[in-house]
Amino acid sequence: MKSFGKYFRRAVGAIAFVTLASTLPVAAETVEVAPGVQVTKRTYAAAPTNEQPFFGFAVKNAEEKAADEKFVSAIIGATGSREKAFEEITLRGWRAVNTGKIREAALRFNQAFLISPEQSAVYHGLAVVAQFRFNDLDAADELFRIALKQPNPVKALRADYGRMLLIAKRPRDAQPVLEQAVKDAPDFGDAWTNLAIARFQNGDAAACAAADEAAKKRPSNNSGADLTAVRNAAQCK
């Protein structure tokens, strides 16, 4: 899975977001979305429920439940198994993320939730939606943390989570996440770039070592700009 880092602007400088919808003020109510998995209930006023994480926690009527069951049966029948159905739908979700189609990504990860609600990719994908569609970093943080505990996380999970923590101006929280991210995916140049940024912001002299590793791994175009910025800021040779 490709990182969604290309949708970020420089972590070393100012970062601007466009809020497409706002969170409705609700009490901190939690909902069990899978066995043993509790998520804070959040709804967003300006988006259809099927484009909100977990369908906006809307209570579905009999017709809607039947439609969900029909969809799940159809995709399992088309792909041959629940596992393959989940893989196909999440693949469509990541493609949507990487092409900037965040609304479609929301639809796909909600569909993945219907198929296998316990899987890590559901929470990872919906964390991306919470961040980029709704600028809700608290929701994204919660969902990333859940994704870390669920089965079959993708290798880029901690890299994406650590980057979000940098965007949230939490470099001290980001650094240990990114230290593990480069172990999970050692060839992922963007993770090394983000680690260099976190180390630099935390006053860690090893920032340039991470930047050197990033340069070897061919970071993405946008991450390349971040890499140049942090190397200049840290006065790397």
DAGIRA-V173571 format. One record per residue. N is the residue number from 1. RES is the residue in one small letter. SS is DSSP state (@ for helix, = for strand, . for the rest). D_CENTER is the distance of its C-alpha to the mean C-alpha in Angstrom with 2 decimals. Layout:
# DAGIRA-V173571
n & res & ss & d_center
N & RES & SS & D_CENTER
N & RES & SS & D_CENTER
This chain:
# DAGIRA-V173571
n & res & ss & d_center
1 & m & . & 11.28
2 & k & . & 11.13
3 & s & . & 8.81
4 & f & . & 7.68
5 & g & @ & 9.84
6 & k & @ & 12.60
7 & y & @ & 11.45
8 & f & . & 12.08
9 & r & . & 15.69
10 & r & . & 17.52
11 & a & . & 16.43
12 & v & . & 20.13
13 & g & . & 21.34
14 & a & . & 20.75
15 & i & . & 17.44
16 & a & . & 17.85
17 & f & . & 15.70
18 & v & . & 17.11
19 & t & . & 16.76
20 & l & . & 17.16
21 & a & . & 17.87
22 & s & . & 18.67
23 & t & = & 18.20
24 & l & . & 21.50
25 & p & . & 23.25
26 & v & . & 23.42
27 & a & . & 24.38
28 & a & . & 21.89
29 & e & . & 22.34
30 & t & = & 20.33
31 & v & = & 20.23
32 & e & = & 20.24
33 & v & = & 17.88
34 & a & = & 18.75
35 & p & . & 21.54
36 & g & . & 21.05
37 & v & = & 17.60
38 & q & = & 17.94
39 & v & = & 15.51
40 & t & = & 16.70
41 & k & . & 17.97
42 & r & . & 16.75
43 & t & . & 18.09
44 & y & = & 18.02
45 & a & . & 21.42
46 & a & . & 20.94
47 & a & . & 18.91
48 & p & . & 20.26
49 & t & @ & 19.30
50 & n & @ & 17.94
51 & e & @ & 15.33
52 & q & . & 14.25
53 & p & @ & 12.09
54 & f & @ & 14.73
55 & f & @ & 17.18
56 & g & @ & 17.64
57 & f & @ & 19.36
58 & a & . & 22.39
59 & v & . & 25.36
60 & k & . & 26.14
61 & n & . & 29.74
62 & a & @ & 31.50
63 & e & @ & 31.13
64 & e & @ & 27.36
65 & k & @ & 27.10
66 & a & @ & 29.44
67 & a & @ & 27.37
68 & d & @ & 24.28
69 & e & @ & 26.50
70 & k & @ & 27.98
71 & f & @ & 24.70
72 & v & @ & 23.66
73 & s & @ & 27.19
74 & a & @ & 27.27
75 & i & @ & 24.13
76 & i & @ & 25.23
77 & g & @ & 28.66
78 & a & @ & 27.52
79 & t & @ & 25.46
80 & g & . & 27.72
81 & s & . & 25.63
82 & r & @ & 22.82
83 & e & @ & 20.93
84 & k & @ & 21.44
85 & a & @ & 20.59
86 & f & @ & 17.16
87 & e & @ & 16.66
88 & e & @ & 17.92
89 & i & @ & 15.86
90 & t & @ & 12.45
91 & l & @ & 13.87
92 & r & @ & 14.65
93 & g & @ & 11.21
94 & w & @ & 9.82
95 & r & @ & 13.07
96 & a & @ & 12.59
97 & v & @ & 9.37
98 & n & @ & 11.40
99 & t & . & 14.40
100 & g & . & 13.15
101 & k & . & 13.90
102 & i & @ & 11.30
103 & r & @ & 13.99
104 & e & @ & 14.53
105 & a & @ & 10.95
106 & a & @ & 11.38
107 & l & @ & 14.67
108 & r & @ & 13.64
109 & f & @ & 11.10
110 & n & @ & 13.83
111 & q & @ & 16.28
112 & a & @ & 14.55
113 & f & @ & 14.80
114 & l & @ & 18.47
115 & i & @ & 19.04
116 & s & . & 17.61
117 & p & . & 16.11
118 & e & . & 16.14
119 & q & = & 13.79
120 & s & @ & 10.67
121 & a & @ & 8.86
122 & v & @ & 9.60
123 & y & @ & 7.78
124 & h & @ & 4.60
125 & g & @ & 5.16
126 & l & @ & 6.62
127 & a & @ & 4.43
128 & v & @ & 3.49
129 & v & @ & 7.17
130 & a & @ & 8.28
131 & q & @ & 7.56
132 & f & @ & 8.97
133 & r & . & 11.39
134 & f & . & 12.62
135 & n & . & 12.08
136 & d & . & 11.74
137 & l & @ & 10.50
138 & d & @ & 12.33
139 & a & @ & 10.64
140 & a & @ & 7.08
141 & d & @ & 8.97
142 & e & @ & 10.71
143 & l & @ & 8.16
144 & f & @ & 6.59
145 & r & @ & 10.36
146 & i & @ & 11.25
147 & a & @ & 9.12
148 & l & @ & 11.11
149 & k & @ & 14.22
150 & q & . & 14.00
151 & p & = & 15.64
152 & n & . & 14.68
153 & p & . & 11.39
154 & v & . & 10.76
155 & k & . & 12.13
156 & a & . & 9.35
157 & l & @ & 7.24
158 & r & @ & 9.22
159 & a & @ & 9.35
160 & d & @ & 5.83
161 & y & @ & 6.46
162 & g & @ & 9.88
163 & r & @ & 9.36
164 & m & @ & 7.94
165 & l & @ & 11.03
166 & l & @ & 13.16
167 & i & @ & 12.42
168 & a & . & 13.37
169 & k & . & 16.47
170 & r & . & 16.20
171 & p & @ & 17.22
172 & r & @ & 19.09
173 & d & @ & 16.18
174 & a & @ & 14.09
175 & q & @ & 16.95
176 & p & @ & 17.32
177 & v & @ & 13.68
178 & l & @ & 14.11
179 & e & @ & 17.59
180 & q & @ & 16.34
181 & a & @ & 13.64
182 & v & @ & 16.64
183 & k & @ & 18.49
184 & d & @ & 15.93
185 & a & . & 15.76
186 & p & . & 18.87
187 & d & . & 19.18
188 & f & . & 15.87
189 & g & @ & 17.42
190 & d & @ & 14.50
191 & a & @ & 13.72
192 & w & @ & 17.44
193 & t & @ & 17.45
194 & n & @ & 14.92
195 & l & @ & 17.01
196 & a & @ & 20.06
197 & i & @ & 18.88
198 & a & @ & 18.16
199 & r & @ & 21.50
200 & f & @ & 23.33
201 & q & @ & 22.19
202 & n & . & 23.27
203 & g & . & 26.58
204 & d & . & 26.06
205 & a & . & 28.57
206 & a & . & 26.48
207 & a & @ & 24.24
208 & c & @ & 26.39
209 & a & @ & 26.24
210 & a & @ & 22.46
211 & a & @ & 23.06
212 & d & @ & 25.73
213 & e & @ & 23.49
214 & a & @ & 20.92
215 & a & @ & 23.89
216 & k & @ & 24.97
217 & k & . & 21.71
218 & r & . & 21.70
219 & p & . & 18.53
220 & s & . & 17.29
221 & n & @ & 19.40
222 & n & @ & 17.33
223 & s & @ & 16.59
224 & g & @ & 20.33
225 & a & @ & 21.12
226 & d & @ & 19.17
227 & l & @ & 21.06
228 & t & @ & 24.34
229 & a & @ & 23.78
230 & v & @ & 23.12
231 & r & @ & 25.99
232 & n & @ & 28.26
233 & a & @ & 27.34
234 & a & @ & 27.86
235 & q & . & 30.96
236 & c & . & 30.07
237 & k & . & 32.93
